[in-house]
């Protein structure tokens, strides 16, 4: 187990370039299974979850070439479907949450798919009903082996269908889309997730020959085609990392420019940080955050306490609530953070309380933060990263604290952030990987 040793309390200054979008990468890499032709994907981040998914596809027979540090080609000409029944497959895919998105493409192209219960962050219940109910609606036969936690879906021929998803699950929507593009007839998906990741997946599939309308809305119509061809696709910058860097600049009172952010695809993220009193300028496609000693949390129009909560797109992504909460600890004013989707994601606040933050954990979903306005600085401490997003939030807190902090289990951070220590050290941070 590796750790970060952070000497905090120092302002940072410089430019940061966000990596390619992790969540988009997981989807479009799985989509390469839909065609026997070569697919080129640009701006792929070199992070643990992506490497594990690529290794999984290699084990299944997909030809993968890394043609540059951020570009890969995939050719799923020959896929070993029997590998899905092996112990090695079960072990590899069970450790990776994103592996569930190979199910839709494999079912569509090879008429069968198997997957163990996937792993990932321990942030609460993350059920797969939306995935499999959508595939069942397309004509798949579903089976779940409760003893081995092993799912299977099979279908001689998928057929288009109207469906109303019970939740706007991003990965569930992605799986159903990837299955429907090769189904016979028309598929209508209502209450579909419409995050930029899903929009990007749809655009890539259209480039491959799929027929999809309604991209960007929660009502998608898909006309099935016989086959898909290869294409070239470029990932968006990671909006979660962009938001993390905005929070980092505010909490450490640093002057930071975030380059090439694809601002129109950030949605409500800049406005959410603006509600914390963080000021920034958009210059071309860059975000400039000036160094400021204070930032004040807004109130609602009637003067009541500000509430920031997560919601399906175009609402605020739940992946940034941990960073929002940490940034609020040193703001002027109070705020209620409402994490609706995952009931274990706020449990990392006890570590912030140990650092001197004033936080009341109301219940598993809500926390009230009383901002200290830097009158009482966060204290250094020793802590363990529980998941990707809480891990980077704790890293930001440690960079703000006066003194030396230790964060254990940084493999969790490495799953989602490429060389985060090197990139932050380049603008003045002191982070040592132990």
C-alpha positions in Angstrom: 0.0 0.0 0.0 1.4 3.4 -1.0 1.0 6.7 0.7 1.3 10.4 0.1 3.3 12.6 2.5 2.0 16.1 2.0 3.7 19.3 3.3 0.8 21.7 3.2 0.0 25.3 3.8 1.7 26.6 0.7 0.0 28.6 -2.1 0.3 27.1 -5.6 0.7 28.9 -8.9 0.7 27.8 -12.5 -1.2 25.9 -15.1 -2.9 22.5 -14.9 -4.2 20.5 -17.9 -7.0 18.2 -17.2 -6.7 14.6 -18.3 -9.1 12.8 -20.6 -12.5 12.0 -19.0 -12.2 8.7 -17.0 -15.9 7.9 -17.1 -16.1 8.5 -20.9 -13.1 6.4 -21.5 -14.6 3.4 -19.7 -17.7 3.6 -21.9 -16.0 4.1 -25.3 -13.3 1.5 -24.7 -16.1 -1.0 -24.1 -17.8 0.1 -27.3 -14.8 -1.1 -29.3 -16.2 -4.6 -28.8 -19.1 -3.7 -31.1 -17.0 -3.9 -34.3 -14.2 -6.2 -35.8 -12.6 -3.1 -37.3 -9.9 -0.8 -35.8 -11.0 2.0 -33.5 -8.6 4.8 -32.5 -9.3 6.7 -29.2 -7.4 9.8 -28.3 -6.8 11.5 -24.9 -7.0 8.3 -22.8 -5.7 9.0 -19.3 -3.1 6.7 -17.9 -4.9 5.7 -14.7 -5.4 2.4 -12.9 -9.1 1.8 -13.8 -8.4 2.4 -17.5 -5.3 0.2 -17.5 -7.3 -2.6 -15.8 -10.1 -2.4 -18.4 -7.6 -2.4 -21.3 -5.8 -5.5 -19.8 -9.2 -7.2 -19.5 -10.0 -6.6 -23.2 -6.5 -7.9 -24.1 -7.2 -11.1 -22.2 -10.4 -11.5 -24.2 -8.4 -11.4 -27.5 -8.8 -7.7 -28.4 -5.7 -6.4 -30.2 -4.6 -3.2 -28.4 -1.8 -0.9 -29.4 -0.6 2.2 -27.5 0.4 4.5 -30.4 1.3 7.5 -28.1 1.1 8.3 -24.4 -2.6 9.2 -24.8 -3.7 7.3 -27.9 -4.7 3.7 -28.3 -6.0 1.5 -31.1 -8.4 -1.4 -30.5 -9.3 -4.2 -32.8 -11.9 -6.7 -31.5 -11.6 -8.9 -34.6 -11.4 -12.1 -32.6 -12.9 -12.2 -29.2 -12.6 -15.3 -27.0 -16.1 -15.4 -25.5 -15.3 -18.6 -23.5 -12.8 -16.5 -21.5 -15.8 -15.0 -19.8 -16.3 -18.3 -18.0 -12.8 -18.5 -16.6 -11.6 -17.8 -13.1 -9.2 -15.2 -14.4 -12.0 -13.3 -16.1 -14.0 -13.4 -12.9 -11.1 -12.1 -10.8 -10.2 -9.3 -13.3 -13.7 -8.0 -13.9 -14.8 -8.3 -10.3 -12.3 -5.7 -9.3 -13.4 -3.1 -11.8 -16.8 -1.3 -11.7 -16.5 -0.2 -15.3 -16.3 -3.8 -16.5 -20.1 -4.1 -16.4 -20.3 -2.0 -19.6 -18.8 -4.9 -21.7 -22.1 -6.7 -21.2 -24.2 -4.7 -23.7 -21.6 -4.8 -26.6 -20.9 -8.5 -26.1 -24.6 -9.4 -26.0 -25.3 -7.3 -29.1 -22.4 -8.8 -31.2 -21.9 -12.3 -29.8 -25.4 -13.0 -28.4 -24.1 -13.7 -24.9 -22.3 -12.0 -22.0 -21.2 -13.0 -18.5 -20.0 -10.8 -15.7 -19.4 -11.2 -12.0 -20.7 -8.7 -9.5 -18.3 -5.7 -10.3 -16.2 -3.9 -7.7 -15.3 -0.2 -7.5 -15.8 2.4 -4.8 -17.5 1.4 -1.5 -19.8 4.4 -1.5 -23.1 2.6 -0.9 -25.5 0.4 -2.9 -24.9 0.6 -6.6 -27.5 -1.8 -8.1 -27.4 -3.1 -11.6 -31.2 -3.5 -12.2 -31.3 -0.7 -14.8 -28.6 -2.4 -16.9 -30.3 -5.8 -16.9 -33.9 -4.7 -17.1 -33.0 -2.7 -20.2 -31.3 -5.7 -21.8 -34.3 -8.0 -20.9 -36.6 -5.5 -22.6 -34.5 -5.9 -25.7 -35.1 -9.7 -25.6 -32.3 -11.1 -23.5 -32.6 -14.0 -21.2 -31.2 -13.1 -17.8 -29.8 -15.3 -15.0 -28.1 -14.5 -11.7 -26.2 -17.1 -9.8 -26.6 -15.8 -6.2 -24.0 -18.3 -4.9 -21.2 -17.1 -7.2 -22.5 -13.5 -7.7 -22.4 -14.2 -11.5 -24.7 -12.6 -14.0 -25.4 -13.9 -17.5 -27.5 -12.6 -20.4 -28.1 -14.4 -23.7 -30.2 -13.7 -26.8 -30.4 -15.2 -30.3 -31.7 -11.9 -31.6 -32.2 -8.6 -29.8 -35.2 -6.5 -30.9 -36.0 -2.9 -30.5 -38.4 -1.9 -27.8 -39.8 1.2 -26.0 -38.5 1.4 -22.4 -38.7 3.8 -19.5 -35.6 3.5 -17.4 -36.4 3.4 -13.7 -33.3 5.6 -13.0 -31.2 7.8 -15.2 -28.2 5.6 -14.7 -25.2 6.7 -16.8 -23.6 3.2 -17.1 -27.0 1.6 -17.4 -28.0 3.9 -20.2 -24.6 3.2 -21.9 -25.1 -0.5 -21.7 -28.6 -0.4 -23.2 -27.5 2.0 -26.0 -24.6 -0.3 -27.0 -26.9 -3.3 -27.1 -29.6 -1.5 -29.0 -27.5 -0.2 -31.9 -27.2 -3.8 -33.2 -30.8 -4.8 -32.3 -33.4 -5.4 -35.0 -35.9 -2.5 -35.2 -36.4 0.7 -33.3 -35.5 1.2 -29.6 -36.8 4.2 -27.6 -35.1 4.9 -24.3 -36.9 7.4 -22.1 -35.4 8.8 -18.9 -32.0 8.1 -20.4 -28.9 9.7 -18.8 -27.7 12.6 -20.9 -24.4 13.4 -19.4 -21.6 14.6 -21.8 -20.1 11.1 -21.4 -23.3 9.6 -22.9 -23.4 12.2 -25.6 -19.8 11.4 -26.5 -20.6 7.7 -26.6 -23.5 8.3 -28.9 -21.5 10.5 -31.2 -18.8 7.8 -31.4 -21.4 5.1 -32.2 -22.9 7.4 -34.9 -19.4 7.8 -36.4 -19.2 3.9 -36.5 -22.5 3.8 -38.4 -25.2 3.6 -35.7 -28.4 5.6 -36.1 -29.2 7.5 -32.9 -31.4 10.6 -32.5 -32.1 12.7 -29.5 -28.5 13.0 -28.4 -28.2 15.4 -25.5 -31.8 14.7 -24.3 -33.3 12.1 -22.0 -35.3 10.6 -24.9 -33.1 8.6 -27.3 -34.3 6.8 -30.4 -32.1 4.1 -31.9 -32.6 2.4 -35.3 -30.7 -0.9 -35.2 -28.1 -1.6 -37.9 -26.5 -4.8 -39.1 -23.0 -3.9 -38.2 -20.6 -1.1 -37.2 -17.3 0.0 -38.6 -14.2 1.5 -37.1 -13.7 5.2 -36.3 -11.5 7.7 -34.5 -12.7 9.4 -31.3 -11.3 11.9 -28.9 -12.3 12.1 -25.2 -13.4 15.3 -23.5 -11.3 16.7 -20.7 -12.4 15.2 -17.3 -14.9 17.6 -15.8 -14.5 16.0 -12.4 -10.8 16.9 -12.5 -11.6 20.4 -13.7 -14.0 20.8 -10.7 -11.3 19.4 -8.3 -8.8 21.9 -9.5 -11.2 24.8 -9.0 -11.7 23.6 -5.4 -8.0 23.2 -5.0 -7.3 26.8 -6.1 -9.9 28.2 -3.7 -8.9 26.1 -0.6 -5.2 26.8 -0.9 -5.7 30.4 -1.9 -3.7 29.8 -5.1 -3.6 31.4 -8.6 -4.3 28.6 -11.0 -5.2 28.4 -14.7 -6.9 25.3 -15.9 -6.3 24.8 -19.6 -8.6 23.5 -22.3 -11.6 22.6 -20.1 -14.3 22.3 -22.8 -16.3 24.9 -20.8 -19.7 24.2 -22.6 -19.5 20.6 -21.4 -19.0 21.5 -17.7 -22.7 22.2 -17.2 -23.6 23.5 -13.7 -20.1 22.7 -12.2 -18.7 26.3 -12.5 -22.0 27.7 -11.0 -21.9 25.3 -8.1 -18.4 26.5 -7.1 -19.6 30.1 -7.7 -22.2 29.6 -5.0 -19.3 29.0 -2.6 -18.0 32.5 -3.5 -15.2 31.3 -5.8 -14.5 33.8 -8.5 -12.9 32.9 -11.9 -12.6 34.1 -15.4 -13.1 32.1 -18.6 -10.5 33.0 -21.2 -11.0 31.3 -24.5 -11.4 27.7 -23.2 -9.3 28.2 -20.0 -10.5 28.9 -16.5 -8.4 31.4 -14.5 -8.9 31.3 -10.7 -7.1 34.3 -9.0 -5.6 33.9 -5.5 -8.0 35.2 -2.9 -7.9 35.3 0.9 -11.7 34.8 1.4 -14.7 33.4 -0.4 -18.2 33.7 0.9 -21.0 31.2 0.5 -24.1 32.6 -1.0 -27.6 32.2 0.6 -30.9 31.6 -1.2 -32.9 34.7 -2.1 -34.9 34.6 1.2 -31.7 34.4 3.2 -31.9 30.7 4.1 -28.9 28.5 4.2 -27.5 27.4 0.8 -28.0 23.8 -0.1 -25.9 22.0 -2.8 -27.0 18.6 -3.8 -26.4 16.1 -6.6 -28.7 15.2 -9.4 -28.7 13.5 -12.8 -27.4 15.7 -15.6 -27.8 18.6 -16.0 -27.7 18.6 -12.2 -24.4 18.5 -10.3 -22.5 15.2 -10.5 -22.2 13.4 -7.2 -18.5 12.9 -7.9 -17.8 16.5 -7.0 -19.7 16.8 -3.7 -16.7 15.6 -1.7 -14.6 18.4 -3.1 -17.4 21.0 -2.6 -17.7 19.9 1.0 -14.0 20.3 1.6 -13.8 23.7 0.0 -16.8 24.9 2.1 -14.8 24.1 5.4 -12.7 27.3 4.8 -15.4 29.5 3.3 -17.2 32.3 5.0 -20.7 31.1 5.9 -22.6 27.8 6.2 -24.0 25.2 3.7 -25.9 22.0 3.7 -24.4 19.3 1.5 -27.0 16.7 0.4 -25.6 13.6 -1.2 -28.8 11.9 -2.5 -27.4 9.0 -4.5 -24.9 7.1 -2.3 -25.4 6.6 1.4 -21.8 6.0 2.3 -20.1 8.8 0.4 -20.1 11.3 3.2 -18.5 9.1 5.9 -15.1 10.5 5.1 -16.0 13.8 6.9 -14.8 12.3 10.2 -11.3 12.8 8.9 -12.0 16.4 8.1 -13.4 16.9 11.6 -10.1 15.5 13.0 -8.4 18.2 11.0 -10.5 20.9 12.7 -13.3 21.4 10.3 -16.7 22.2 11.7 -19.1 19.7 10.2 -22.3 18.1 11.5 -23.1 14.8 9.8 -26.9 14.9 9.9 -27.4 11.5 8.5 -25.7 9.3 5.8 -26.9 11.6 3.1 -26.5 15.2 4.6 -23.8 17.2 6.2 -23.9 20.8 7.4 -20.6 22.7 7.1 -19.8 25.8 9.1 -17.1 27.6 7.2 -14.0 28.8 9.2 -13.0 31.5 6.8 -9.3 30.5 7.3 -9.5 31.9 10.9 -8.8 28.4 12.1 -6.6 26.5 9.6 -7.0 22.8 9.0 -4.6 20.7 11.0 -2.4 18.1 9.4 -3.3 14.4 10.2 -2.9 10.8 9.2 -5.8 9.4 7.1 -6.8 6.7 4.6 -8.4 7.3 1.3 -11.8 5.5 1.2 -12.6 6.0 -2.5 -11.4 8.0 -5.5 -13.4 11.2 -5.0 -13.0 11.4 -1.2 -9.3 10.6 -1.7 -8.7 13.7 -3.9 -10.8 15.8 -1.5 -8.6 14.7 1.4 -5.5 15.5 -0.7 -6.9 19.0 -1.3 -7.5 19.4 2.5 -4.0 18.2 3.3 -2.5 20.8 0.8 -4.4 23.5 2.7 -3.4 22.3 6.2 -0.3 23.8 7.9 2.2 21.0 8.4 2.7 17.4 7.2 -0.2 15.0 6.5 -0.1 11.4 5.5 -2.7 9.8 3.2 -2.7 6.0 3.0 -4.3 3.8 0.3 -3.6 6.3 -2.5 -4.2 3.5 -5.0 -7.8 4.7 -4.7 -6.7 8.2 -5.9 -4.5 6.6 -8.7 -7.6 4.9 -10.0 -9.0 8.2 -11.2 -6.2 10.8 -11.3 -3.1 10.5 -13.5 0.2 11.4 -11.8 -1.7 13.8 -9.6 1.3 14.2 -7.3 3.7 15.1 -10.2 1.3 17.6 -11.7 0.6 19.4 -8.5 4.3 19.4 -7.5 5.0 21.2 -10.8 2.9 24.2 -9.6 4.4 24.4 -6.1 2.9 21.5 -4.1 5.1 19.3 -1.9 3.8 15.8 -2.2 6.0 12.7 -1.8 4.9 9.3 -2.8 6.0 6.8 -0.1 
